[in-house]
Amino acid sequence: MTETIAGVSIPDTHLVREATELVRAVTDELLYHHSRRVFLFGALQGQRRGLSPDLELLYVGAMFHDLGLTEKYASTDLRFEVDGANTAARFLTEHGVPADAARKVWLGIALHTTPGVPEFLEPETALVSAGVETDVLGIGYRDLDPGLVAEVTAAHPRPEFKKQILAAFTRGVINRPRTTFGTVNADVLAHFDPSFVREDFVDTILRNEWPE
């Protein structure tokens, strides 16, 4: 039976059920509920913007977007966003999803912490970021009907979410600090890891091996 939350129908398909099972198996309540909210808020922001995404693809993008923070799917040398994107692309390919569709999901996850770019891409890519921005940063929060927001958070609560998600980000990147160069995750480590030394873009240019 199709589940509907805040007027958004979660596709009742084999792909969606398998994605949910995978995410449930490797994440805690924090990341599970956050990922479901990202899907719902992304879909609601899409409605507001007049976008019509493939909801199956948007669901996988939302549900897999933070898998790179989990022990099972984290690497030591890639951005956590890329870990999640690679996992999603493999999952979709194994389930027979065409490469061009899987690429939209890959981009949505890989770019979900990169502001100013995803909004210009395909709906399945753009709305992962829109959902993340609403749930984590509050961007677009006031643009949504308060009653719909309340329905989302009733289904997927967010107790102490701000503190908990920052702790999850820290755990997910503290052992690969160089991957945070030029990303918002450098801010996380600057706040929560006393040993962190931020790489400087200007210094990188001035001190590289080119003579001029």
TIDREN-180386 format. One line per 4 residues: number of its first residue (from 0); for each residue x, y, z of C-alpha. Coordinates in nm, 4 decimals. Example, Ala and Ser with C-alpha at 12.3 -4.5 7.8 and 13.67 -1.06 7.14 Angstrom:
0) 1.2300:-0.4500:0.7800; 1.3670:-0.1060:0.7140
//
This chain:
0) 0.0000:0.0000:0.0000; 0.1328:0.3422:-0.0959; 0.2372:0.5563:0.2005; 0.1500:0.9254:0.1827
4) 0.2991:1.1908:0.4116; 0.2198:1.5621:0.3790; 0.0517:1.4884:0.0475; 0.3661:1.3230:-0.0935
8) 0.3251:0.9620:-0.2030; 0.6265:0.7416:-0.1411; 0.6482:0.5098:-0.4418; 0.5426:0.1563:-0.3523
12) 0.7971:-0.0193:-0.5721; 1.0540:-0.2941:-0.5345; 1.3347:-0.0407:-0.5873; 1.2082:0.1861:-0.3108
16) 1.1525:-0.1003:-0.0689; 1.5035:-0.2351:-0.1300; 1.6539:0.1116:-0.0874; 1.4704:0.1566:0.2419
20) 1.5860:-0.1831:0.3693; 1.9484:-0.1102:0.2805; 1.9454:0.2284:0.4519; 1.7629:0.0931:0.7556
24) 2.0272:-0.1782:0.7953; 2.3272:0.0562:0.8099; 2.2026:0.3834:0.9606; 2.0801:0.4914:1.3006
28) 1.7493:0.6651:1.3702; 1.9083:1.0061:1.3163; 2.0182:0.9442:0.9569; 1.7144:0.7358:0.8660
32) 1.4622:0.9983:0.9707; 1.6761:1.2783:0.8258; 1.6974:1.1006:0.4903; 1.3226:1.0447:0.4750
36) 1.2639:1.4104:0.5567; 1.5058:1.5082:0.2804; 1.2912:1.3145:0.0328; 0.9680:1.4667:0.1604
40) 1.0983:1.8227:0.1810; 1.2659:1.7835:-0.1578; 0.9376:1.6706:-0.3112; 0.7486:1.9564:-0.1450
44) 1.0042:2.2109:-0.2641; 0.9703:2.0580:-0.6104; 0.5941:2.1121:-0.6029; 0.6505:2.4731:-0.5011
48) 0.8982:2.5230:-0.7882; 0.6788:2.3518:-1.0457; 0.9194:2.0580:-1.0901; 0.8131:1.7006:-1.1613
52) 1.0937:1.4646:-1.0584; 1.0963:1.0893:-1.0930; 1.0037:1.0143:-0.7322; 1.1809:0.6774:-0.7313
56) 1.5099:0.8419:-0.8269; 1.4565:1.1282:-0.5840; 1.3853:0.8780:-0.3074; 1.7075:0.6860:-0.3687
60) 1.9050:1.0108:-0.3839; 1.7579:1.1306:-0.0573; 1.7915:0.8000:0.1234; 2.1507:0.7371:0.0122
64) 2.2815:1.0935:0.0419; 2.4484:1.0416:0.3826; 2.5563:0.6779:0.3481; 2.9148:0.7999:0.3181
68) 2.8932:0.8901:0.6871; 2.8282:0.5278:0.7843; 3.0977:0.2809:0.8791; 2.9954:0.0369:0.6060
72) 3.0194:0.2792:0.3151; 3.2808:0.5323:0.4268; 3.6152:0.5427:0.2501; 3.9326:0.7084:0.3773
76) 4.0231:0.9139:0.0722; 3.7003:1.0405:-0.0858; 3.4516:1.3057:0.0174; 3.1682:1.1420:0.2091
80) 2.9268:1.2768:-0.0515; 3.1090:1.0819:-0.3236; 3.0997:0.7640:-0.1141; 2.7221:0.7925:-0.0952
84) 2.6923:0.8798:-0.4632; 2.9004:0.5797:-0.5667; 2.6913:0.3509:-0.3472; 2.3693:0.4810:-0.4992
88) 2.4971:0.4444:-0.8548; 2.5988:0.0827:-0.7908; 2.2635:0.0077:-0.6295; 2.0692:0.1567:-0.9200
92) 2.2812:-0.0158:-1.1835; 2.2351:-0.3508:-1.0093; 1.8597:-0.2909:-1.0199; 1.8590:-0.2256:-1.3941
96) 1.8258:0.1529:-1.3839; 1.9709:0.3166:-1.6984; 2.3076:0.4883:-1.6644; 2.1738:0.8362:-1.7439
100) 1.9146:0.8087:-1.4671; 2.1712:0.6748:-1.2199; 2.3949:0.9689:-1.3112; 2.1266:1.2165:-1.2011
104) 2.1157:1.0489:-0.8614; 2.4968:1.0386:-0.8412; 2.5137:1.4124:-0.9063; 2.2370:1.4902:-0.6580
108) 2.4252:1.3146:-0.3789; 2.7758:1.4252:-0.4774; 2.6681:1.7904:-0.4952; 2.4307:1.8054:-0.2003
112) 2.6716:2.0140:0.0101; 2.7817:2.2325:-0.2830; 2.5624:2.5447:-0.2901; 2.4794:2.7373:-0.6030
116) 2.5058:2.4507:-0.8546; 2.2441:2.1727:-0.8098; 1.9488:2.4082:-0.8494; 2.0347:2.4456:-1.2185
120) 2.0402:2.0712:-1.2871; 1.7711:1.8066:-1.3379; 1.4904:1.7880:-1.0777; 1.6139:1.4546:-0.9409
124) 1.9510:1.6199:-0.8794; 1.8342:1.9616:-0.7642; 1.5741:1.8429:-0.5164; 1.8091:1.6295:-0.3090
128) 1.9951:1.9510:-0.2276; 1.6673:2.1358:-0.1743; 1.5570:1.8751:0.0784; 1.8906:1.8852:0.2583
132) 1.8900:2.2646:0.2647; 1.5429:2.2715:0.4171; 1.6107:2.0076:0.6814; 1.9651:2.1056:0.7813
136) 2.0006:2.4762:0.7015; 1.6399:2.5936:0.7166; 1.6572:2.7287:0.3602; 1.3043:2.7292:0.2222
140) 1.1568:2.6301:0.5585; 0.9267:2.9337:0.5664; 0.8215:2.8729:0.2074; 0.6425:2.5508:0.2981
144) 0.2976:2.5211:0.4517; 0.3475:2.4840:0.8302; 0.0865:2.2110:0.8417; 0.2787:2.0051:0.5871
148) 0.6034:2.0592:0.7748; 0.4315:1.9402:1.0925; 0.3114:1.6255:0.9145; 0.6646:1.5483:0.7977
152) 0.8172:1.5953:1.1411; 0.5385:1.3968:1.3076; 0.6210:1.1012:1.0839; 0.9965:1.1547:1.1096
156) 1.0843:1.3432:1.4301; 1.3988:1.5515:1.4729; 1.4835:1.5640:1.8473; 1.8049:1.7632:1.9089
160) 1.8655:1.7335:1.5376; 2.1064:2.0254:1.5022; 2.3485:1.8879:1.7608; 2.3109:1.5297:1.6452
164) 2.3675:1.5949:1.2754; 2.6766:1.8038:1.3474; 2.8118:1.5167:1.5558; 2.7413:1.2756:1.2682
168) 2.9216:1.5019:1.0221; 3.2188:1.5223:1.2565; 3.2412:1.1457:1.3022; 3.2100:1.0963:0.9288
172) 3.4972:1.3210:0.8222; 3.7333:1.3481:1.1193; 3.9524:1.0647:0.9878; 3.9756:1.2118:0.6365
176) 4.0267:1.5838:0.6969; 4.1917:1.6527:0.3606; 3.8671:1.5622:0.1841; 3.7019:1.8653:0.3433
180) 3.9183:2.1166:0.1538; 3.6914:2.3713:-0.0114; 3.3743:2.2240:0.1392; 3.1339:2.3048:0.4195
184) 3.2748:2.0103:0.6130; 3.5893:2.2095:0.6820; 3.3685:2.4340:0.8967; 3.2515:2.1292:1.0909
188) 3.6038:2.0172:1.1746; 3.7124:2.3725:1.2537; 3.4405:2.3802:1.5201; 3.4720:2.0310:1.6649
192) 3.8275:1.9022:1.6064; 4.0928:2.1044:1.7979; 4.3714:1.9443:1.5925; 4.2237:2.0403:1.2557
196) 4.4283:2.2759:1.0373; 4.2299:2.4166:0.7492; 4.4032:2.4088:0.4108; 4.4135:2.7508:0.2502
200) 4.3267:2.7950:-0.1185; 4.5401:3.1060:-0.1593; 4.8410:2.9378:0.0031; 4.7922:2.6389:-0.2249
204) 4.8253:2.8676:-0.5262; 5.1145:3.0762:-0.3969; 5.3209:2.7834:-0.2687; 5.2825:2.5360:-0.5530
208) 5.5742:2.4367:-0.7779; 5.5054:2.6805:-1.0595; 5.7698:2.9575:-1.0571; 5.5198:3.2287:-1.1473
//
